[in-house]
Amino acid sequence: FMTTVFRQRQSAVLRLVDASARARQSVDVQQLFARYTLDSNGQIGFGVEIGCLEDGTGAQSFSECFDTATKRAGARFVDPLWQLKRLLNIGEERTLKSAIAGLRAFSSRVIAERRSVDADDLSARPDLLSKYMTNGYSDSQLHDTIVNFVLAGRDTTAILLTWTFYELAQHPEVVHRLRAEAAEARAHPALITGTHPGSGSGFFFFLATPGDERDSLYRGWATHGGSTT
């Protein structure tokens, strides 16, 4: 389910990049990947289409609340007056409170809608919210658990993808190797099947040893059907 979700949204990302390339427009890849991972993890966590890659009004609202909440919460580490501001409901703390309320409103709506689903349909759904619901979690526990999952997977993955593309831009010889290996994988689908990293089958996951971590990343990405433009 998780792999399927990311692959589906990967196609949307490629369409956006392709459209920008044809129009000769630059792309903020970190912002694009942040939308990609928020959309994907939101689907995995809540089981609903957030639409961050489609520029819908609802998606913008959720994304803005999410961005604001993470930034303002992080700012507490360098603001010795944040507790006073929270008490007085002013400044960044007022903004943070509003963003958290927006996130909770979104999750509360989704949770309420999901509670109306019958038990058989609920147990058949693959998203985390439905799975946790079958275990008797309260609405508050569901909100905290799913939002934390989305938070954990969004920026970490987006930053990793951004840094990967930066490294690729700095090393065209690796891009050449990656394209060649991706072409080989597409020409010989059997290369991307296997049961063990050492089977010689081009399996996506493998055990990297010190010194070849970068090779492992590129090889895994390439044999999984990736491409660059």
Disulfide bonds with the S-S distance in Angstrom:
none
